[in-house]
Amino acid sequence: MNIFVLILIEYKNSMKKNYILGILAAVLLTSCSPTAYQVMETASADVKTNGSSYEHVGEDLVVSYNLWDETGKIRFNLYNKSDAPVYVDLDRSHLIVNGQSFDYYNDTETSTSNKSAYSRPAYLASSVKTSQVEVATKIKPKRVVEIPPHSFFSVGGLTITNGIKDCGIGKMKNGVAASESYSSENSPLQFRNFVTYSLNSDFGNPETIDNSFYVQRIVNLTWTALQGKPVKYKDCPDDNFSKQGYELPYSKPQNIRVELVKK
């Protein structure tokens, strides 16, 4: 057998292995990727939708929510609309899900380390040498946050959804399956955002904001239904090139989305 035949056989074997590996990778990715999403539409008596915003306007603070941005988690901005600093006590601020309270403040000190490598020039030694330097950084969160006048501070990261998955939703039709509507009394998911703040750094005469929410509708849908129709958009009006995107019909600040992973 000549060398050319051996090379050809080896090439075919290699292509066959790559083809099999490609199929296995596709199967693994498919089995681990979300097959459907769940969208929960929330409502509140003291938080109002205003265009693209979902906010509570208080005497000193404006609390703006965007429940869509983080999958199944709460994120909100505290905007100080006054002319003096506002102090927020995160240890006395909580997310309350179906009656269970979770703290925004965690006094655990975290540390991270970064390694960087550098090479010595050859003219400094007989051969090029590489050394590594490790720098450790420790971060301890603040319990009390000062928000200067006419600025905002972002808080959140806690999970809202608490494992809500079904709630009597039937089979999908055209990629969508909607449940019945709920009231604040029978909603399967109710949560509150409780914030303690003061106009004084010593927390004399503390004030509180207590926003209540409930899920009024739940929709299960496929990824295709979630992203909606394809649309073209421009970052600036005078751009020469359009970008491809999707309409995202369920993307609203009062909506929560959760990935339903295939088992």
Disulfide bonds with the S-S distance in Angstrom:
none
